[in-house]
Amino acid sequence: MTLDRQAQCPSCGAPITFKLGAARAQVCGFCRFVVVRTDRGLMTQGRMADLLELPSPFAVGGGGFWGPKRFEVEGRAQYDRVGAASAPWQEFLLGFPEDGSTWWIASAQGRWYATREVAPPPLPPSDSLRPGALIDLGPHGHFVVQEVGQRRLLSAQGNLTGIPKPEVVTRYADLSGPRGAFGTIDYGDGREPPVLFVGEQFDPAGIRLDSGVPLEAPAASVRTVECPTCGGNLPLLSERSERMVCQYCGTPSDIRQGHLQALGRSPQFRFPPRIAIGAEGQLRGVNLVCCGSMVRSCFVDGERYHWTEYLLWGGATVGYWWLMEENGAWTLVTPLEVGDVSDSGTHLAYRGETYTLSQSVHARVEQVIGEFYWKVANGETVDAAEFAGSMGKVSREHGEGELTYSFCGPLNPGELEPFGITVGGGASGTSGPGGGPMQTVMTVLIVIALVVFVVMVDECDDGGSGGGFYGGGYYSK
C-alpha cells in the first residue's frame, strides 16, 4: 500500500504533509478537520475542537535533542477522564528522524513517561481487568494493572499515530512494571483490536529543547485569584488544578484557565487547619507550598475518627507530597510505583522488606479547603489498607478503578518548623498502645496518587491519575 505524504486537505485545500511514516491522521492546521490516510487517498473525519489552554514547554513544530538523538515534536493530543475524576491532560508525539521511531511522552506529579506502540501478545478483554491484577505481556515483561477507566479525546494537533475519535468514550488500562516500567492498553471503543504501548519513566534532564525552555518546570510559586462569592484573595499554584475551596467562605469552585467558577457553598468549617493555605517552607531540601487541607474520617468499633491531610506542592519536578496529622502526630507520605510492590493481599513486599496487613478502613472526606488536582468534594470515599513493617508503613488504596501505594514515614524533630509546626521526638508517625485506629487509619488514607499520572498537575501533562497519568500512546492516559 502506497500512501502519499504530501497532498491537499480534502476539506479546505490547504497543503497537508505527513512527515511521519507512522502517522495515520493529521489535524489540518487551517480548517481543523481530521485528515486520515487510507489506501484510497485522504479522507476527512469530522472537525477537531479548538485546543485547550494547557501550558507545556513542548510545541508542535519545535524540536530538540534527547541525549545525542534529534527529535521533532510532531503532534499533540488532549484528553479528559470520564467520570467524577475529570481532569484534562495532554501528550506529545516525538518523531526521531535518525531511526524513524516515534514516542508519546507525558508527565504527572513530577514524573515523565515515554511509551511507544509495540506488537501485543494476546490481551485480556477490558471488562476482565481489575486494579492489582497481574498481566503477562510476553517479551515486554510482567506488569500490574494500576488503573482501568474511560476517557475521551478533547482536541488534537499535528500528526497522530491513531485515527482520532473526538468525544467518543474509549477504555484504557494503565500498567505499572518494576523499576519505572510503564504501559497502557488502549481498548478504544471496542470496534478494533486493542493497542499496546510500553515504555518507562525517564529523566527530563536528558532532553534539550531548541527553544531553550527548560523541560522541568520552575519551583513552585504563588499567585492569587478572587473568590467569586466573597471576593477573598486565594493562593493559586497552577492553572492545571481542578478544584478550589475558599478558605474564608467555603465556596467550592472549578478552575477554568485561571478563573474560578463557583459551584455552590460548602458546609461551615469545623476543623481549622494548622498549616495555612499558601504557607511556604522547606522540607528535606525541597521548597514546598501548602495548597490544600482535607479532613477525613472513618468509622471503627462504633466511633468516628478524624484526621487532617495537607497537600504540598514542590513544582513539577517534585510534584505533590502530603503531610498527615492527628492529635499532634505527623507523618510524611510519598508515592510508590505500583509495579515495585508485590501484594499477596495480607502482605506486601517492597525493596526487600515485608509489610503485614494491620487494618483496612472505608474513609470519607469531611472537609476541604484550598486547591486540589482533582475535583475533590465532601462525601468522597476510598477503601484503604495499612501494612506495617520495620521501615515504616505502606498504604494501599482503591478508589474509582485505580490502585495506588504510598510510603508513610516519620518526621524528625524540627522538620516542620518552617511551617510553624513543632514535631516532638516521639510524636511523629506513631500511634497509641497497640497501634489504635486514630493514627494508623490516618496514614493509609492519603490521596497522594488517587489521580496519579493525571497529567493535569504539571507543566506538560499525567500521571497519575492520578490520576492520574501518565503518558504513552495515542489514546493512552
C-alpha positions in Angstrom: 0.0 0.0 0.0 1.4 3.4 -1.0 0.4 6.4 0.9 1.2 9.9 -0.3 2.9 12.1 2.3 2.1 15.4 0.6 -1.3 16.3 -0.6 -4.1 18.8 -0.1 -6.7 18.8 2.7 -9.9 17.4 1.3 -11.9 20.0 3.2 -10.1 23.3 2.6 -7.4 22.6 0.1 -4.6 23.6 2.3 -1.3 21.7 1.9 -1.0 18.5 4.1 2.3 16.9 4.7 2.7 13.6 6.5 6.3 13.8 7.8 6.0 10.5 9.7 5.5 7.2 8.1 3.8 6.1 11.2 1.2 8.9 11.1 -2.3 7.7 10.2 -4.0 11.0 10.6 -3.4 14.7 10.8 -5.4 17.7 12.1 -5.4 20.3 9.3 -3.8 23.5 10.7 -6.2 25.7 8.7 -9.7 24.2 9.0 -9.0 21.7 11.9 -10.7 18.8 10.1 -9.2 15.4 10.8 -7.5 14.1 7.6 -7.0 10.3 7.5 -4.6 8.4 5.2 -6.1 5.4 3.5 -5.1 3.2 0.6 -7.8 5.2 -1.3 -6.2 8.5 -0.6 -7.0 11.2 2.0 -10.4 11.3 3.8 -11.8 13.7 6.4 -13.3 12.5 9.6 -15.0 15.4 11.3 -13.7 18.7 12.7 -11.5 18.8 15.8 -12.4 21.2 18.7 -10.0 24.1 19.5 -7.1 23.2 21.7 -7.4 23.8 25.5 -5.0 26.3 27.0 -2.8 23.7 28.7 0.7 25.0 29.1 3.7 23.0 28.1 7.4 23.5 27.2 6.7 21.4 24.1 5.3 22.9 20.9 4.2 21.1 17.7 6.7 22.1 15.1 9.5 22.5 17.6 12.3 20.1 18.3 15.4 19.3 20.3 17.7 16.6 21.4 17.2 13.6 23.6 20.7 12.8 24.5 22.5 12.7 21.2 19.4 12.0 19.1 17.4 14.7 17.3 13.6 14.7 17.6 10.8 16.8 16.2 7.5 17.5 18.1 5.0 16.1 15.5 1.7 16.0 17.3 -0.3 16.6 20.5 -3.5 15.0 21.9 -5.6 16.4 24.8 -7.9 14.1 26.8 -10.2 14.1 29.8 -11.4 11.3 32.1 -15.0 10.2 32.0 -16.5 10.3 35.5 -16.1 12.2 38.8 -12.3 12.4 38.5 -12.4 14.6 35.4 -9.1 16.3 34.7 -7.8 17.3 31.3 -4.2 16.3 30.3 -2.1 16.2 27.1 0.5 14.1 25.4 3.1 14.9 22.7 4.3 12.8 19.8 8.0 12.9 19.2 9.5 11.7 15.9 13.2 10.7 15.6 14.4 11.3 12.0 17.6 9.2 12.6 15.7 5.9 13.0 12.1 6.8 12.2 10.8 5.8 15.6 8.0 7.7 17.4 7.4 8.0 21.1 4.5 9.5 23.1 5.5 11.5 26.2 3.6 12.9 29.1 4.2 13.8 32.7 2.3 13.5 36.0 3.2 14.6 39.5 6.8 15.3 38.7 7.4 12.1 36.7 8.0 11.9 33.0 6.9 8.9 30.9 7.7 7.8 27.4 5.9 5.0 25.5 5.8 3.6 22.0 3.4 1.2 20.3 4.6 -2.4 20.3 3.3 -5.7 19.0 1.0 -7.1 21.7 0.6 -10.6 22.9 -3.0 -11.8 23.4 -4.6 -9.2 25.7 -7.4 -9.8 28.1 -10.8 -8.0 27.5 -11.1 -4.7 29.2 -14.0 -5.8 31.4 -12.0 -8.6 32.9 -9.2 -6.3 34.3 -9.2 -5.1 37.8 -6.6 -2.8 39.6 -3.9 -5.0 41.2 -4.2 -7.8 38.7 -1.0 -9.2 37.2 -0.7 -9.3 33.4 1.9 -11.0 31.3 3.0 -9.0 28.3 5.3 -11.7 26.9 8.6 -10.2 25.8 7.7 -6.9 27.4 7.6 -8.4 30.9 5.1 -8.7 33.7 3.0 -5.7 34.8 0.4 -4.8 37.4 -2.8 -3.2 36.4 -2.8 0.2 38.1 -5.9 1.8 36.7 -8.9 0.9 34.5 -11.0 3.7 33.2 -12.7 5.6 30.4 -11.7 8.8 28.7 -12.5 10.9 25.6 -10.3 12.9 23.2 -11.0 16.6 23.5 -8.7 18.0 20.9 -5.5 17.3 18.9 -2.9 19.0 16.7 -0.5 17.9 14.1 0.3 14.3 13.2 -1.2 11.4 15.1 -0.4 7.7 15.1 -4.0 6.7 15.6 -7.2 7.7 14.0 -8.8 10.2 16.3 -12.4 9.9 17.5 -13.3 13.2 19.2 -15.6 13.0 22.2 -16.0 9.2 21.7 -15.7 7.4 25.1 -12.9 4.9 25.0 -11.5 2.4 27.5 -7.9 2.1 28.7 -5.8 0.2 31.3 -2.6 1.7 32.7 0.1 -0.7 33.8 3.0 -0.4 36.1 6.1 -2.6 36.0 9.3 -2.8 38.1 12.0 -0.1 38.0 9.8 2.5 36.3 8.4 0.4 33.5 5.0 1.7 32.3 2.4 0.6 29.8 -1.0 1.4 28.5 -3.6 -0.8 26.7 -5.8 1.3 24.5 -9.1 -0.6 24.0 -10.6 2.2 22.0 -14.4 2.0 21.6 -14.3 -1.8 21.2 -14.6 -1.8 17.4 -11.0 -2.6 16.8 -8.4 -4.8 18.5 -6.6 -3.2 21.5 -3.3 -1.4 21.0 -0.4 -1.8 23.4 2.1 1.0 24.4 5.1 0.2 26.5 7.9 2.3 27.9 9.3 3.7 31.1 9.9 6.8 33.2 12.8 9.0 32.0 15.0 11.7 33.4 13.9 15.1 31.9 17.4 16.4 32.3 18.3 14.3 29.2 16.1 16.5 26.9 17.3 19.8 25.4 14.6 21.9 23.6 15.6 24.2 20.7 13.5 26.9 22.3 15.8 26.9 25.4 12.7 26.5 27.6 13.6 24.1 30.5 11.6 20.9 30.4 11.4 20.9 34.1 9.0 23.5 35.5 10.3 26.2 37.8 10.0 26.0 41.5 6.5 26.4 43.0 5.3 30.0 43.0 2.1 31.5 44.3 -0.3 34.0 42.7 -3.8 34.9 43.8 -7.3 34.7 42.4 -10.5 36.1 43.7 -13.2 34.0 45.3 -16.4 34.5 43.2 -18.6 34.6 46.3 -16.8 36.6 49.0 -14.0 38.3 47.0 -11.3 36.9 49.2 -7.8 36.5 47.7 -6.9 32.9 47.3 -3.4 31.5 46.5 -3.3 29.6 43.2 -0.3 27.5 42.3 -1.2 26.1 38.9 -3.9 26.7 36.3 -3.8 22.9 35.9 -5.5 22.4 39.2 -9.2 21.4 39.1 -10.9 22.4 42.3 -10.5 25.4 44.7 -12.4 25.7 48.0 -12.3 29.2 49.5 -10.7 29.2 52.9 -12.9 32.1 54.0 -16.4 31.3 53.0 -16.2 27.6 51.9 -17.3 28.1 48.3 -16.1 25.3 46.1 -15.1 26.4 42.5 -13.9 24.7 39.4 -10.8 26.2 38.0 -11.1 27.1 34.3 -7.9 28.6 32.8 -7.0 30.5 35.9 -10.6 31.7 36.7 -12.9 30.3 39.3 -16.5 29.1 38.6 -18.5 28.8 41.8 -20.3 25.6 42.4 -22.3 26.5 45.5 -21.4 26.7 49.1 -19.8 24.1 51.4 -20.8 23.4 55.0 -19.2 25.6 57.6 -15.7 24.6 58.5 -15.4 22.6 61.7 -11.7 21.8 61.7 -9.4 24.8 61.3 -6.1 23.8 59.6 -2.9 24.1 61.5 -0.9 24.9 58.3 -2.3 27.9 56.5 -3.1 27.7 52.8 -0.3 29.4 50.9 2.3 28.8 53.6 5.7 28.2 52.2 8.6 26.3 53.8 11.5 23.9 53.1 11.3 20.2 54.0 14.2 17.8 53.3 15.8 20.3 51.0 12.7 20.9 48.9 10.8 24.2 48.7 7.1 23.5 49.2 3.9 25.4 49.3 0.8 24.2 51.2 -2.0 24.4 48.7 -4.8 22.5 50.4 -6.0 20.7 53.5 -8.6 17.9 53.8 -10.2 16.3 56.8 -11.2 12.7 56.5 -12.9 10.3 58.8 -13.6 6.6 59.3 -16.0 4.6 61.5 -14.2 2.0 63.7 -15.7 0.0 66.5 -18.7 2.3 66.9 -16.7 5.5 66.8 -15.8 8.0 64.1 -12.2 9.2 63.9 -10.9 12.3 62.1 -7.5 13.4 60.8 -6.2 16.1 58.6 -4.1 15.8 55.4 -2.1 18.7 53.9 -1.3 18.8 50.2 2.1 20.3 49.5 3.3 21.4 46.0 7.0 21.5 45.1 6.9 22.3 41.4 6.6 19.8 38.6 9.9 18.2 39.2 8.9 17.2 42.8 5.2 17.0 42.4 2.9 16.7 45.4 3.7 15.5 48.9 1.3 15.0 51.8 1.6 15.7 55.5 -0.9 14.0 57.8 -1.8 15.0 61.3 -3.9 13.5 64.1 -3.8 14.6 67.7 -0.3 16.2 67.2 1.2 13.1 65.5 2.6 14.0 62.0 3.5 11.7 59.1 5.1 12.3 55.7 3.6 10.4 52.8 5.2 9.8 49.4 4.0 7.8 46.4 5.3 4.4 45.4 5.3 2.8 42.0 2.6 0.1 41.8 4.9 -2.2 39.8 7.6 -2.1 42.6 5.2 -3.5 45.2 4.4 -7.2 45.4 0.9 -7.7 47.0 -0.4 -11.0 48.3 -3.4 -9.5 50.0 -2.2 -9.8 53.5 1.4 -9.0 52.9 3.3 -6.5 50.8 7.0 -6.8 49.7 8.8 -3.6 48.8 12.6 -3.2 48.3 13.3 -6.4 50.2 11.1 -5.6 53.2 7.9 -7.3 54.1 4.9 -5.4 55.4 2.0 -7.1 57.1 -1.7 -6.0 56.9 -2.6 -4.2 60.1 -6.1 -2.9 59.2 -8.4 -1.7 56.5 -11.0 1.0 56.5 -13.6 2.9 54.5 -12.8 6.6 54.7 -14.9 9.7 53.8 -13.9 13.3 53.0 -15.5 15.6 55.7 -13.9 19.0 54.9 -11.9 20.5 52.0 -10.0 23.8 52.0 -7.7 25.1 49.2 -6.6 23.9 45.8 -6.5 20.3 44.6 -5.5 18.5 41.5 -8.8 16.6 41.2 -12.4 17.5 41.7 -12.5 16.6 45.4 -15.8 17.0 47.2 -17.2 16.4 50.7 -18.5 12.8 50.9 -15.9 11.3 48.6 -14.8 7.9 49.8 -11.9 5.5 49.3 -11.1 1.9 50.6 -7.7 1.7 52.1 -5.5 -0.8 54.0 -2.3 -0.3 56.0 0.7 -2.6 56.1 3.3 -2.3 58.9 6.9 -3.2 58.7 10.3 -2.4 60.3 11.0 0.5 58.0 7.6 2.2 58.3 4.2 1.7 56.9 2.8 1.2 53.4 -0.7 2.2 52.4 -2.8 0.6 49.7 -5.8 2.5 48.3 -8.5 1.5 45.9 -10.5 4.4 44.5 -12.7 4.5 41.4 -10.9 1.9 39.3 -7.4 2.8 40.5 -4.8 1.2 42.7 -2.1 3.2 44.5 0.6 2.6 47.1 2.3 5.2 49.4 5.1 5.0 52.0 4.3 6.6 55.3 7.3 7.6 57.3 8.0 9.6 60.5 9.3 13.2 60.6 12.3 14.2 62.6 12.0 16.8 65.4 12.2 20.3 63.9 11.5 19.3 60.3 8.1 21.1 60.2 9.3 24.3 62.0 9.4 26.2 58.6 5.6 25.7 58.6 5.2 26.8 62.2 4.7 23.2 63.5 6.8 21.7 66.3 7.2 17.9 66.0 8.2 16.2 69.2 10.8 13.5 69.5 8.4 10.5 69.7 5.1 12.0 68.4 5.7 11.8 64.7 4.2 8.9 62.8 3.4 6.9 65.9 0.1 5.6 67.4 -1.1 4.8 70.8 -0.8 1.5 72.6 -1.5 -1.4 70.3 -1.5 0.8 67.2 -5.0 2.1 67.7 -7.2 3.2 64.8 -6.7 7.0 65.1 -3.1 7.4 63.8 -2.8 4.1 61.9 -6.0 4.7 60.0 -4.9 8.3 59.2 -1.7 7.1 57.5 -3.4 4.9 55.0 -5.9 7.4 53.6 -3.7 9.9 51.8 -4.6 10.5 48.2 -1.1 11.2 47.0 -1.8 9.1 43.9 -5.6 8.9 43.6 -5.1 10.5 40.2 -1.5 9.6 39.8 -0.3 10.3 36.3 -3.2 12.6 35.6 -1.3 14.7 33.7 -3.0 17.9 34.7 -0.8 18.6 37.6 2.3 19.6 35.8 3.6 21.8 33.0 3.3 19.2 30.3 0.8 16.7 31.5 0.0 13.0 33.6 0.2 10.9 35.9 -1.4 9.9 37.6 -4.3 9.9 37.8 -3.9 10.4 39.1 -4.8 10.4 38.1 -3.6 10.4 37.1 -1.0 9.7 34.4 0.6 9.2 32.7 1.9 9.1 29.2 2.1 6.8 26.3 0.1 6.0 23.3 -2.4 7.9 21.1 -5.3 7.0 23.4 -3.1 6.4 26.5 -3.8 8.3 29.7 
